[in-house]
Amino acid sequence: MSDTKNSLSIRAYTKQLETHSHESYHQLVLPIHGNIAIEMPNFAGKVTVGECVVIPAGIQHSFKADEMARFIVADLDILPEHFISGGLVVFSVTPPLLSYLHFVEKQLQHQVDNGLESSMMNVFSILLEQQTHAKPVDPRVRDVQSHIIENIGENLSINELAKIACLSPTQFKKLFKQNVGVSTLQYIKVQRMEKAKALLTHTDLPVQLIAERVGYTDSSAFSRRFSIHFGLSPRELARQ
């Protein structure tokens, strides 16, 4: 690669352990298929889909992965300040960033377009700024989070979610709160409200249909919940 950084690329590695460092730039490794084993002075372990590992400039690191695994690698001149102050080297990425990484993979494989690649890097940087530097969640909890987001309009019961995590309801509720910081039901409520806000802001769907898409059969109950959460009604937000 050239010396010009702030770039995105698709990488694959081998099962043979390699060791090196990047003296002039930082690197983020984000798995999109499979996982990578990494060893650094302050971290040793596997990083998998839904996570990101931060490799600061000048830090020697060893790594290996299955040849079929794929990664989006971001080479950066400057790390976001909250990454530096957070002190963690591995964190969970948000669902929008994970989805965006798959788009990046498709686009980079499709064609070379310097202008588009620059724009993709800008969007990536914006999404990166929005990442909370949180510890990676338990894979079982991450599977449940993905299920919730993909099925936000369905009846999401604790028993059903516990089965996805292969835990008893009591074990599941405890593990979820330990990893996410809020109860499962509170997490679902927040995801529903954020989804509704996005639909109200970016579409012209009627409130009744939006309520149904985020799991409310009673539009009045939805409007009350939305008003409590955001301090204004769905129709007031839609008019802004």
N, C-alpha and C positions, 0 to 999 in steps of 0.2 A: 504494500500500500504506500501511497505518497505520504509526505510529512504534513500535509494539510489535514487537520483534525476537524472535530465537530462533524462527524459523518456516521452514517448507519451502514452496516453490511451484514450479510448472512454468513455464518461460519459453521463449519463442522470440524470436529476434532477426532482424535484416535484414542484407542485404549492404552496406548503407550504414554507414560507419564512424561510431560514436558515441563520445563521450568524456564521462566524468563521474567523480565520486568519492562515496563514502558517508562523511560526516563522523562519524556517531554509531554506526556498526556495521560489523562485518567481514562479508565475504561469501565463500562457497564456491560455485563453479560446477562442477557435475558433469554432463558430457554423458551422455545416455542414448540419443540417436540423433544421429549426425553429429558435427561438431566445431565449435569456436569459435576464432577468431583473436583473440588478446589481446596488447596492448602495455602494459607497465608499466615503471617505471624499471629494474627488475632482471630483466625477462623480456619476450621477444617471440617469439611462435610460436603453434602450434596446440595445442589441448587436445582430446583425443578420448575416446571411450567407454573406461572403465577408468581414467580419470585424473581428478584434481581440481586446480583452480587456486584458490589462496588469495589473496584481495584484502583486505589489511588496511584498517581504517578510515582515511580521509583520503588514501589513495593514488589519484592520478588514473590512470585506465586507459581505453584505447580498445579497442573490440571490434566484431566483425562476424561473421555466420554466415549460412549458407543458411537461407532461411525455413522449410524443412522440418525442420531440426534442432530437437531438443528437449533441455532441460536441467532438472535439479533444482537449484534455487538455495536455499542455506541462508543466512539472515541471522542473525548471531550477535552477542550483546553481548560475549561473551568467547571468545577462541580457546583451544583446548587448549594447555597450556604447551609440550608437545613440538613443536607446530607452530611456535611462536615461536622456540624455541631451535634447531630444525633448520635454519633459514636458507633452506630451499627454498620455492619458491612453487608448484611443480607436483609431485604425487606420484601413485603408482599406488594405487588402492583395492583392497581385498581382494575376492575373489569373493562372500562373503556380503553385503558392503555394496553391491556392484553389483546383486546380486539384489534386495536390499531397496529400492533406488532404483526398480526397475521396479514393485515393489508399491506404493510411495508414489505413483508416477505413476497407477496404476490407481485407487487409493483417492481421490486428490484429484480425479480426473475423475469419480468415481462420486457423491460427495455432500459436503455441508458438515457436519462433525461436530466441534465444537470439542474435545470430550473425546477423541475418537479422534485428532485431529490433535496434541493435546498429548502423547498416548501415543506416537505415531509419532516426534515430536521427541525424546522421551526415549530411545527405542530407537536412533534415529539418533545421538544424542550418545554412547551407550555404544559403538556400532560405530566411531564417529569416534575415540574414545579408544584403540581397538585398532589404529588404522592406524599402520604404521611410516612415518616420513617419508622414504620412499625415492625415488630418482630414477625417473621413468617408464621402464619397460622398452621395449626395441625392440618394435615392433608384431608382428614375426615371432615373437618369444619369447612375447609375450602370447597370441598365437593358440595356441601350443603349450601354454602353461599352461592355457588354457581347455579344450583338447582333453583334457589329462591329467585334469583335475578331472571333466569330464563322462564320461570313459571309464575311470575309475580301476580298474575291475574287469577291464579287457581286457589283453591282452599288448601292452605299450607298448614297441616296439623303437625304438632310436636311428634306424634307417633310416626307419621310418615317420614319426617326429617330424621328422626332417630334411626329408622331403618336404613336410610341412605348412609348414615354414619356408622352403621353396624354396632349401635350401642343401645342400651336401655334408655327410655325417655329421661330418667333421672340423671344417668351418666352423661347423656347428650347435653341436657340443659346446663349442667355444670361445666362441661368442657367448652361449650360454645361461649358462655359468658367469660370464662377464663381467657379465651383466645381473642374475643372481639371486644370485650369490655362492657357490653350491654346484653340484656336477655334476648333470646331468639325472637320473641314477639315484638320487642321494641325495635330490633333490627329490621324485621319485616315491615313494620309501620313506617320507618324512615325510608326504606327502599321504595315503598308504595308512594309515599308523598313526593319523593324526588322524581320518580317516574311520571307521576301526574303533573308535576310542575313543568317537566320537559315537554310533555304532550300539549299542555295548555299554551306553552310559550312558542313552540315550533310547529304546531299543526292547527287546523281549524276544526278539529273534532268536537262534537257537542259534549258538554259536561257529563251527561248520562253515559255516553259511550266510554269516555275516559275513566269514569268511575268503575265501569265493568272491567276495563282493561287492567286496572290495578287491584281488582279483587273485591270491589264493593257492589253488591246487588242493589243497595239502597243509596240513591244519589244524595238524599238528604243527610244520611249518616256520613257519607264521603265528604260533603261540603262542610259539615261541622268539624270533622277531623282535620280537614285541610286548613280551615280557618284558625283552629287552635294551633296548628303546627307552624303556619307561615304568617299569621296575623292579618290575613285578608282572605276573602272568599275566592273560590275558583274563577268566578265570573269577573271579579275585580282584577285578578291577575291577568286574565285573558284580555282585558281591555287596555292594559298598560302597553 
